[in-house]
Amino acid sequence: MRKSSVFIILLLFVFTAAIHSQEDSTTQDTAETDIRETSETITSIEIIGLKRTKPHIVNYSMEKYLGVKRSDFDENDVFLTIKNLSVLEPVSAELIENPQGLILRITVEEKWSIFPFPLVLATSDETMFGLFLYDANAFGVRDTAVVGGAYSSSGWTAIAMYMFTPDRQGIPGWQGVFMYNNQERKNVDRDDIKYRLYSVDRFYFSLGVNYTFAEIFTCSFSAGYTDITLKENINDFNPPPKGASLVAFSPRISFNKSSWDGFFVSQRGLTLGYSYNLVISGESFHEVEYRLTFEQPLVPGFRLNIRSRGIWKSTSSALFEEDPQPVHILPKNYSALNYSGLQIGLEKHIYRNRFGILSIQGSWQGVFTYNDAIGVSFDHGPSGGMVFYLSRVALPAIGLNYAYNMVSGLYQFSFTIGMPF
């Protein structure tokens, strides 16, 4: 009986020891797995190359990569995040092993963001020159400040603008714009035949706020005051009957998402806007607008471009006519109250160096327009040119374009600094 008890006790001891040994082994395996997973996960971020830009501006944008595993790491996505800041150019992004986990080390170069900016706009009808003091990274926090003026054969313009860019989601941005314009306005038809000439002083001031949520949606609201005074000129003919003063209230909502294929930052976005224009002395009117951008890489360095814009206004005053966009097939002085333009084309990169990317592009353009003087018109035709996207300067592009209107038979040439649409 005593031997049996001893045997049972020994058996229980061996069984218990085996269980504890298995638990210790499982705990050890779990700990090793946790260490191994941590060593394959991004746990910290280093930014190298910042000079003027405040570190927190970049660090916030990079926080989304904390916790990302090595297997899910995408260098192109990191480069796109840096490029979307507009003031930095990515040089490299590498994962550095560390006992506490992976370090995402990003090396950047700051773009030239503060400089005197010469404006040059040359078309088949007009040449404009200007000089602006431009800062795309004001105070090192990506705010934008612009002050300057431009002169052309039709008049001169003075502009001042400040735009506050929030450093993180949940904080609204705001902007203020002032513009004074002294201009001789000429209206022409699709054949570039002048049918109206008048001179105006135009004063404009606005304040607006915007709020971004879910990273891709932005709501904005602005209130602006415009005063347009007609001036007497011996050369004027068929001018509008009188000037106008108005206050505009403009809510908007937009969607925008971007991607990068190693050559182009491609945008896909839609903006819907409405304005109620309260005319102080005259008839108030409504305005509805849309903007569409769809840029889709087919292969790296070769993409499909679709752009469209349309505006409808419930007024017949020539004071509020606009240059139809995004088309280039109409004369510079062609304007309309209501229009809808579409551009569909292809773009191919042909050369790249440290300063940027040179591309060629071709498109087919069409546009419906309406105003009281010429009624409803439809124009269409091909367009082609070159664009140089600057990588070391906080300006988007330099463009050269040539377009042919198949309805009027006229060619249109344009040279621009900055995106035309």
C-alpha positions as CSV (number, residue, x, y, z in Angstrom):
1,M,0.0,0.0,0.0
2,R,2.8,2.4,0.9
3,K,4.7,1.5,-2.3
4,S,1.6,2.2,-4.4
5,S,1.2,5.6,-2.8
6,V,4.8,6.5,-3.4
7,F,4.4,5.5,-7.1
8,I,1.3,7.6,-7.5
9,I,3.0,10.6,-5.9
10,L,6.0,10.2,-8.3
11,L,3.7,9.9,-11.3
12,L,1.9,13.1,-10.3
13,F,5.2,14.9,-9.9
14,V,6.4,13.9,-13.3
15,F,3.1,14.8,-14.9
16,T,3.1,18.3,-13.2
17,A,6.7,18.9,-14.2
18,A,5.8,18.1,-17.8
19,I,2.9,20.5,-17.8
20,H,5.0,23.3,-16.3
21,S,7.8,22.6,-18.8
22,Q,5.3,22.9,-21.7
23,E,3.9,26.2,-20.3
24,D,7.4,27.6,-19.9
25,S,8.2,26.5,-23.5
26,T,5.0,28.1,-24.8
27,T,5.7,31.3,-22.9
28,Q,9.2,31.4,-24.2
29,D,8.0,30.8,-27.8
30,T,5.4,33.6,-27.4
31,A,8.0,36.0,-26.1
32,E,10.3,35.1,-29.0
33,T,7.5,35.7,-31.5
34,D,6.7,39.1,-30.0
35,I,10.3,40.1,-30.2
36,R,10.6,38.8,-33.7
37,E,7.4,40.7,-34.7
38,T,8.6,43.9,-33.0
39,S,11.9,43.7,-34.9
40,E,10.0,43.6,-38.1
41,T,7.7,46.6,-37.3
42,I,8.4,50.3,-37.7
43,T,8.6,51.8,-34.2
44,S,10.3,55.1,-34.8
45,I,10.9,57.6,-37.6
46,E,13.9,59.8,-38.4
47,I,13.8,62.8,-40.8
48,I,17.1,63.9,-42.2
49,G,17.7,67.1,-44.3
50,L,15.2,69.6,-42.7
51,K,16.5,73.2,-42.6
52,R,13.7,75.7,-42.6
53,T,10.7,73.3,-42.2
54,K,9.6,72.7,-38.7
55,P,10.1,69.0,-37.7
56,H,6.5,68.5,-36.4
57,I,5.1,69.4,-39.8
58,V,6.8,66.3,-41.3
59,N,6.5,64.1,-38.3
60,Y,2.7,64.3,-38.2
61,S,2.4,63.2,-41.8
62,M,4.7,60.2,-41.1
63,E,2.9,59.0,-38.0
64,K,0.7,56.7,-40.1
65,Y,3.8,54.5,-40.8
66,L,4.3,53.6,-37.1
67,G,3.3,50.0,-36.6
68,V,3.7,49.1,-40.3
69,K,5.4,45.7,-40.8
70,R,8.4,45.4,-43.1
71,S,6.4,43.2,-45.5
72,D,3.8,46.0,-45.9
73,F,6.3,48.8,-46.3
74,D,5.9,50.7,-49.6
75,E,8.7,53.2,-50.5
76,N,6.6,54.9,-53.2
77,D,3.8,55.6,-50.7
78,V,6.4,57.3,-48.4
79,F,7.7,59.3,-51.3
80,L,4.1,60.4,-52.2
81,T,3.5,61.6,-48.6
82,I,6.6,63.7,-48.8
83,K,5.7,65.1,-52.2
84,N,2.2,66.0,-51.1
85,L,3.8,68.4,-48.5
86,S,4.8,70.4,-51.6
87,V,7.9,71.9,-49.9
88,L,10.1,68.8,-49.7
89,E,11.6,66.4,-52.2
90,P,12.3,62.8,-51.1
91,V,15.8,61.5,-51.6
92,S,15.6,58.1,-49.9
93,A,13.5,56.0,-47.4
94,E,15.1,53.1,-45.7
95,L,14.4,50.7,-42.8
96,I,17.1,50.5,-40.1
97,E,17.1,47.5,-37.7
98,N,17.1,48.4,-34.0
99,P,16.6,46.2,-30.9
100,Q,13.4,48.1,-30.2
101,G,12.1,47.7,-33.8
102,L,12.6,49.2,-37.2
103,I,13.6,52.8,-37.7
104,L,12.1,54.5,-40.8
105,R,14.9,56.9,-41.9
106,I,13.8,59.4,-44.5
107,T,16.2,61.8,-46.2
108,V,14.7,64.9,-47.9
109,E,15.8,68.0,-49.6
110,E,14.0,71.3,-49.0
111,K,12.7,73.0,-52.2
112,W,13.4,76.6,-52.9
113,S,10.2,78.0,-51.4
114,I,10.9,81.7,-50.9
115,F,12.0,83.8,-53.8
116,P,11.1,86.6,-56.2
117,F,8.8,84.8,-58.7
118,P,8.8,86.3,-62.2
119,L,5.4,85.7,-63.9
120,V,5.5,85.2,-67.7
121,L,2.3,84.5,-69.6
122,A,2.5,84.6,-73.4
123,T,-0.4,83.7,-75.7
124,S,-1.4,84.4,-79.3
125,D,-3.2,87.5,-78.1
126,E,-1.3,88.9,-75.2
127,T,1.9,89.0,-73.2
128,M,2.0,89.5,-69.4
129,F,4.9,90.1,-67.1
130,G,4.9,90.3,-63.4
131,L,7.0,90.0,-60.2
132,F,5.8,88.4,-57.0
133,L,7.5,87.7,-53.7
134,Y,6.4,84.1,-53.1
135,D,6.8,82.0,-50.0
136,A,5.4,78.4,-50.2
137,N,6.7,77.6,-46.7
138,A,6.1,80.7,-44.7
139,F,7.5,80.5,-41.1
140,G,8.6,76.9,-41.9
141,V,5.0,75.6,-41.4
142,R,3.9,75.3,-45.1
143,D,1.8,78.5,-45.0
144,T,1.7,80.3,-48.3
145,A,2.3,84.1,-48.7
146,V,2.2,86.0,-52.0
147,V,2.5,89.7,-52.7
148,G,3.3,91.4,-56.1
149,G,1.9,92.6,-59.3
150,A,1.7,92.1,-63.1
151,Y,1.5,94.3,-66.1
152,S,0.2,93.6,-69.6
153,S,-0.9,95.6,-72.6
154,S,-4.5,95.5,-71.2
155,G,-3.7,96.8,-67.7
156,W,-2.1,95.9,-64.4
157,T,-2.9,93.9,-61.3
158,A,-1.8,93.9,-57.7
159,I,-2.3,90.8,-55.4
160,A,-1.7,89.9,-51.8
161,M,-2.6,86.6,-50.3
162,Y,-1.9,84.5,-47.1
163,M,-3.0,80.9,-46.7
164,F,-2.7,79.1,-43.3
165,T,-2.2,75.4,-43.8
166,P,-3.0,73.3,-40.7
167,D,-0.3,70.9,-39.5
168,R,-2.7,68.1,-38.8
169,Q,-6.3,67.0,-39.3
170,G,-8.9,68.4,-37.0
171,I,-7.6,72.0,-37.3
172,P,-9.2,74.3,-39.9
173,G,-7.2,76.2,-42.4
174,W,-7.9,79.7,-43.6
175,Q,-6.9,82.2,-46.2
176,G,-7.2,85.9,-47.1
177,V,-7.0,87.4,-50.6
178,F,-6.7,91.0,-51.8
179,M,-6.6,92.0,-55.5
180,Y,-6.8,95.3,-57.3
181,N,-7.1,95.2,-61.1
182,N,-7.0,98.1,-63.6
183,Q,-7.8,96.6,-67.0
184,E,-9.1,97.3,-70.5
185,R,-11.3,94.2,-71.1
186,K,-11.8,93.0,-74.7
187,N,-14.3,90.4,-75.6
188,V,-13.9,88.4,-78.9
189,D,-15.7,85.5,-80.5
190,R,-14.3,82.2,-81.6
191,D,-12.8,83.8,-84.7
192,D,-11.0,86.4,-82.6
193,I,-13.2,89.2,-83.8
194,K,-13.7,91.9,-81.2
195,Y,-17.3,92.8,-80.3
196,R,-16.9,94.6,-76.9
197,L,-14.3,96.9,-75.4
198,Y,-14.5,98.6,-72.0
199,S,-12.3,99.6,-69.0
200,V,-12.8,98.7,-65.4
201,D,-11.3,99.2,-61.9
202,R,-11.9,96.0,-59.9
203,F,-11.4,95.6,-56.2
204,Y,-11.7,92.2,-54.5
205,F,-11.2,91.0,-51.0
206,S,-12.2,87.6,-49.4
207,L,-11.7,85.5,-46.3
208,G,-12.3,81.8,-46.2
209,V,-12.0,78.7,-44.0
210,N,-11.5,75.1,-44.9
211,Y,-11.6,71.8,-43.0
212,T,-10.2,68.4,-44.1
213,F,-11.5,65.1,-42.9
214,A,-10.7,61.5,-43.7
215,E,-7.6,62.9,-45.5
216,I,-9.4,63.1,-48.8
217,F,-12.4,65.3,-48.3
218,T,-12.3,69.1,-47.7
219,C,-15.2,71.5,-46.9
220,S,-14.7,75.2,-47.3
221,F,-16.6,78.4,-47.0
222,S,-15.6,81.9,-48.1
223,A,-17.1,85.4,-48.1
224,G,-15.9,88.0,-50.5
225,Y,-16.5,91.6,-51.5
226,T,-16.2,92.7,-55.1
227,D,-16.5,96.3,-56.5
228,I,-16.4,96.8,-60.3
229,T,-16.3,100.4,-61.6
230,L,-16.7,101.2,-65.3
231,K,-14.3,103.9,-66.5
232,E,-15.0,106.2,-69.4
233,N,-12.7,105.6,-72.4
234,I,-12.9,107.1,-75.9
235,N,-12.1,103.7,-77.4
236,D,-14.8,101.8,-75.6
237,F,-17.7,100.3,-77.5
238,N,-20.7,98.2,-76.5
239,P,-19.8,98.3,-72.8
240,P,-22.0,96.8,-70.0
241,P,-24.6,99.4,-68.9
242,K,-23.1,99.8,-65.4
243,G,-20.7,98.5,-62.8
244,A,-21.5,96.4,-59.7
245,S,-20.8,95.9,-56.1
246,L,-21.6,92.5,-54.5
247,V,-20.9,90.2,-51.6
248,A,-20.4,86.5,-52.4
249,F,-21.0,83.6,-50.0
250,S,-19.4,80.4,-51.3
251,P,-19.6,76.9,-49.8
252,R,-17.6,74.1,-51.4
253,I,-16.9,70.4,-51.0
254,S,-14.1,68.6,-52.7
255,F,-12.6,65.1,-52.9
256,N,-8.9,64.5,-53.8
257,K,-6.7,61.5,-53.8
258,S,-3.2,61.2,-55.2
259,S,-0.7,58.5,-56.3
260,W,2.9,58.4,-57.4
261,D,4.3,56.0,-60.0
262,G,8.0,57.1,-59.7
263,F,7.6,59.8,-62.3
264,F,4.2,61.7,-61.9
265,V,2.1,62.7,-58.9
266,S,-1.3,61.9,-60.3
267,Q,-4.5,63.4,-58.9
268,R,-8.1,62.2,-58.9
269,G,-10.4,64.8,-57.6
270,L,-13.9,66.4,-57.8
271,T,-14.9,69.8,-56.5
272,L,-18.5,71.1,-56.2
273,G,-19.2,74.7,-55.4
274,Y,-22.0,77.2,-55.1
275,S,-22.1,80.9,-54.7
276,Y,-24.8,83.3,-53.8
277,N,-23.9,86.8,-55.1
278,L,-25.7,89.5,-53.2
279,V,-25.5,92.5,-55.6
280,I,-25.8,95.7,-53.5
281,S,-27.3,97.8,-56.3
282,G,-28.8,95.5,-58.9
283,E,-30.0,91.9,-59.4
284,S,-28.4,89.2,-57.3
285,F,-27.5,85.9,-58.9
286,H,-26.5,82.3,-58.2
287,E,-23.5,80.4,-59.4
288,V,-22.8,76.7,-59.6
289,E,-19.4,75.2,-60.4
290,Y,-17.7,71.8,-60.8
291,R,-14.1,70.7,-61.3
292,L,-13.0,67.2,-62.3
293,T,-9.4,65.9,-62.5
294,F,-8.6,62.3,-63.3
295,E,-5.0,61.3,-63.9
296,Q,-4.3,57.6,-64.2
297,P,-0.9,56.0,-64.8
298,L,-1.1,53.3,-67.5
299,V,2.6,52.3,-67.0
300,P,5.2,54.2,-64.9
301,G,5.9,57.5,-66.7
302,F,2.9,57.3,-69.1
303,R,-0.6,58.3,-68.0
304,L,-4.1,59.2,-69.0
305,N,-5.3,62.8,-68.2
306,I,-8.9,63.9,-68.0
307,R,-9.8,67.4,-66.8
308,S,-13.1,69.2,-66.9
309,R,-14.7,72.3,-65.5
310,G,-18.1,73.9,-65.8
311,I,-19.8,77.0,-64.5
312,W,-23.4,78.2,-64.6
313,K,-24.5,81.7,-63.6
314,S,-28.0,83.1,-63.4
315,T,-27.0,86.6,-64.7
316,S,-26.7,88.1,-68.1
317,S,-24.1,90.8,-67.2
318,A,-20.9,90.7,-69.2
319,L,-19.0,91.9,-66.0
320,F,-19.0,88.3,-64.7
321,E,-17.9,86.4,-67.8
322,E,-14.9,84.1,-67.5
323,D,-12.2,82.5,-69.6
324,P,-13.4,78.9,-70.2
325,Q,-11.2,76.2,-68.7
326,P,-9.4,73.8,-69.0
327,V,-9.3,74.2,-72.8
328,H,-6.7,76.1,-74.9
329,I,-8.4,76.1,-78.3
330,L,-10.2,79.5,-77.7
331,P,-8.7,83.0,-78.0
332,K,-7.3,84.5,-74.8
333,N,-10.0,87.2,-74.8
334,Y,-12.9,84.8,-75.3
335,S,-15.2,84.7,-72.3
336,A,-18.5,83.2,-71.3
337,L,-21.1,83.3,-68.5
338,N,-21.8,79.6,-68.7
339,Y,-19.5,76.9,-70.0
340,S,-18.5,73.3,-69.7
341,G,-15.0,72.2,-71.0
342,L,-13.4,68.8,-71.3
343,Q,-9.8,67.8,-72.0
344,I,-8.8,64.1,-72.6
345,G,-5.3,63.2,-73.4
346,L,-2.1,61.2,-72.8
347,E,1.2,62.3,-71.2
348,K,4.6,60.6,-71.5
349,H,7.8,61.5,-69.6
350,I,10.8,61.9,-71.9
351,Y,13.6,63.1,-69.6
352,R,14.4,63.3,-65.9
353,N,17.2,64.9,-63.9
354,R,17.7,66.3,-60.4
355,F,15.8,69.4,-61.2
356,G,12.6,67.8,-62.5
357,I,10.8,65.9,-65.2
358,L,10.1,66.9,-68.8
359,S,7.1,65.4,-70.5
360,I,5.2,65.7,-73.7
361,Q,1.4,65.6,-73.8
362,G,-1.4,65.6,-76.4
363,S,-5.1,65.9,-75.9
364,W,-8.5,66.4,-77.6
365,Q,-10.5,69.3,-76.2
366,G,-14.1,70.3,-76.4
367,V,-16.1,73.1,-74.8
368,F,-19.7,74.4,-74.8
369,T,-20.1,78.1,-74.0
370,Y,-22.9,80.6,-73.7
371,N,-23.2,84.4,-73.3
372,D,-25.8,86.9,-74.5
373,A,-23.7,88.3,-77.3
374,I,-22.8,85.0,-79.2
375,G,-25.4,82.5,-77.8
376,V,-24.5,78.8,-77.5
377,S,-21.3,77.6,-79.2
378,F,-19.4,74.3,-79.3
379,D,-15.7,74.3,-80.2
380,H,-13.3,71.4,-80.3
381,G,-9.8,70.4,-81.6
382,P,-6.4,68.9,-80.7
383,S,-3.8,70.4,-78.4
384,G,-0.2,69.4,-77.7
385,G,2.9,70.6,-75.8
386,M,5.5,70.1,-73.2
387,V,5.5,70.4,-69.4
388,F,8.5,70.6,-67.1
389,Y,7.6,69.6,-63.5
390,L,10.1,71.2,-61.1
391,S,11.3,69.0,-58.2
392,R,13.7,71.5,-56.4
393,V,11.4,74.5,-56.6
394,A,8.0,74.9,-54.9
395,L,6.4,75.8,-58.2
396,P,4.4,73.1,-60.0
397,A,5.3,73.4,-63.7
398,I,6.4,75.3,-66.7
399,G,4.3,74.7,-69.8
400,L,4.4,75.2,-73.5
401,N,1.2,74.5,-75.5
402,Y,-0.1,74.7,-79.1
403,A,-3.8,74.1,-79.9
404,Y,-6.0,74.1,-83.0
405,N,-9.7,75.0,-83.1
406,M,-11.3,72.9,-85.9
407,V,-14.4,75.1,-85.9
408,S,-12.7,78.5,-86.4
409,G,-9.5,77.2,-88.0
410,L,-7.4,79.3,-85.6
411,Y,-4.2,78.2,-83.8
412,Q,-3.6,79.2,-80.2
413,F,-0.1,79.3,-78.5
414,S,0.5,79.7,-74.8
415,F,3.4,79.6,-72.4
416,T,2.8,79.5,-68.7
417,I,4.6,79.2,-65.3
418,G,2.3,77.4,-62.9
419,M,-0.4,74.8,-63.6
420,P,-3.0,76.1,-66.1
421,F,-5.8,74.2,-64.5
